[in-house]
Amino acid sequence: MTALDLDPELVAVIAIAAAVVALLGLILTVIAASRIRRMRRHYLALQQGGDGESFLDAVTRQSKEVTHLRSGVASLASQVQTLRVDLADAIRHVAVVRYDAFNDMGGRMSFSAALLDDAGDGIVVSSINGRTETRTYAKGVKGGVSEAELSPEEIQVIGYARASHPRS
């Protein structure tokens, strides 16, 4: 059989199949070209950026800014630590207890106040109010304990002050 002896129907089927394959190839080529065009647009946007800055330049700039911010955070952390040490010596544990010092007096006019730092150092101030006179006492406190004898109310107010801010 030679090429001239082929069945005309078979030739028509082969021609139609070749046309379909060619059409599919053309469709795939158009789709691929569209995707390449879109990718090229995205690539150019990365290269140029919206404000004229390239993607690499923007990443480099951001990296430098992050490095600068990290050094700033490290500096602030150091300053916070210094402030914590200073704050430990500040009077920040305060409590007041009011009470009746004498049976014939009402209104809880007497009081004891504790003013302590984080270590429990500071003072206890007590004011005892009677009918004819008022007496005020100040007693030093070291580590939550005083060298002077403390009244039950003064011991109580020291306990309240020390519990006001639990140590970390």
C-alpha positions in Angstrom: 0.0 0.0 0.0 1.2 3.4 -0.9 0.1 6.8 0.4 -2.2 7.2 -2.5 -4.0 4.0 -1.7 -5.2 5.1 1.8 -8.8 5.1 2.6 -10.2 8.7 2.3 -12.2 8.2 5.5 -9.1 7.3 7.4 -7.3 10.3 6.0 -10.2 12.5 7.1 -10.1 11.1 10.7 -6.4 11.6 10.9 -6.7 15.2 9.6 -9.4 15.9 12.2 -7.3 14.4 15.0 -4.3 16.5 13.8 -6.5 19.6 13.8 -7.8 18.9 17.3 -4.2 18.3 18.6 -3.1 21.5 16.9 -6.1 23.4 18.5 -5.2 22.0 21.9 -1.6 23.0 21.4 -2.7 26.5 20.5 -4.9 26.8 23.6 -2.1 25.6 25.8 0.2 28.1 24.2 -2.2 31.0 24.9 -2.7 29.9 28.5 1.1 29.5 29.1 1.8 32.9 27.5 -0.9 34.5 29.7 0.7 32.9 32.8 4.2 34.0 31.8 2.9 37.6 31.2 1.3 37.6 34.7 4.5 36.2 36.3 6.6 38.8 34.5 4.3 41.6 35.9 4.7 40.2 39.4 8.4 40.0 39.0 8.7 43.5 37.8 6.5 44.7 40.7 9.0 43.0 43.0 12.0 44.5 41.2 10.6 48.1 41.1 8.1 48.2 44.0 5.3 50.6 44.3 7.5 53.5 45.4 10.4 52.8 43.0 12.3 50.8 45.6 13.3 47.2 44.6 12.3 44.2 46.7 16.0 43.5 47.5 16.5 47.2 48.6 13.3 47.0 50.8 14.4 43.7 52.4 17.9 45.2 53.1 16.4 48.3 54.6 14.0 46.3 56.8 16.8 44.1 57.9 18.8 47.1 59.0 15.8 48.6 60.8 15.2 45.3 62.7 18.9 45.2 63.7 18.6 48.8 65.0 15.4 47.9 66.9 17.0 44.9 68.5 19.8 47.0 69.8 17.3 49.5 71.1 15.4 46.7 72.9 18.6 45.4 74.4 19.4 48.9 75.7 15.9 49.3 77.1 16.2 45.9 78.8 19.4 47.0 80.5 17.7 50.2 81.7 14.7 48.3 83.0 17.0 46.0 85.0 18.7 49.1 86.5 15.3 50.5 87.4 14.3 47.3 89.0 17.3 47.4 91.2 16.6 51.0 92.1 12.9 50.3 92.7 13.7 47.5 95.2 15.0 50.2 97.6 11.9 52.3 97.2 9.2 52.4 99.8 6.4 50.6 98.0 4.9 48.3 100.6 2.5 50.4 102.7 -0.2 49.3 105.1 -2.3 51.0 107.8 -4.2 49.4 110.7 -6.7 51.5 112.7 -7.7 50.4 116.1 -9.0 51.6 119.5 -6.0 51.8 121.8 -8.1 52.3 125.0 -11.4 50.6 126.0 -13.1 53.9 126.8 -12.3 55.4 123.4 -14.3 54.6 120.2 -13.9 55.4 116.6 -10.6 53.6 116.0 -8.7 56.9 116.2 -5.3 55.2 116.8 -3.3 53.7 114.0 -0.1 52.0 113.0 1.4 52.5 109.5 4.2 50.4 108.0 6.3 51.9 105.2 8.7 49.2 103.8 10.9 48.5 100.7 11.1 45.1 99.0 13.6 43.8 101.6 11.2 44.6 104.5 13.3 47.6 105.6 11.6 50.9 106.6 9.6 52.3 109.5 6.5 51.7 111.5 4.7 54.8 112.7 2.1 54.5 115.4 -0.2 57.1 116.8 -2.0 56.3 120.1 -4.9 58.6 120.7 -6.3 59.1 124.2 -8.9 61.5 125.7 -6.3 64.1 126.7 -3.3 63.4 124.7 -1.9 61.8 121.5 1.5 60.1 121.3 3.3 59.2 118.1 6.1 56.6 117.8 8.4 55.7 114.9 10.3 52.4 115.0 12.8 51.3 112.5 12.3 48.0 110.7 15.0 45.8 109.1 14.0 42.7 107.2 10.5 42.9 108.7 11.8 42.9 112.3 12.4 45.8 114.7 15.0 46.2 117.5 12.3 48.0 119.5 9.4 46.0 121.0 6.4 46.0 118.7 2.8 46.1 119.6 0.4 43.4 118.2 -1.0 46.1 115.8 2.5 47.0 114.6 3.4 43.4 114.0 0.1 43.0 112.1 0.7 46.1 109.9 4.2 44.9 109.0 2.7 41.6 107.9 0.1 43.4 105.8 2.7 45.7 104.2 5.0 42.7 103.4 2.1 40.8 101.8 0.9 43.8 99.8 3.4 43.1 96.9 4.6 39.5 96.9 8.3 39.3 95.9 8.9 37.9 92.4 
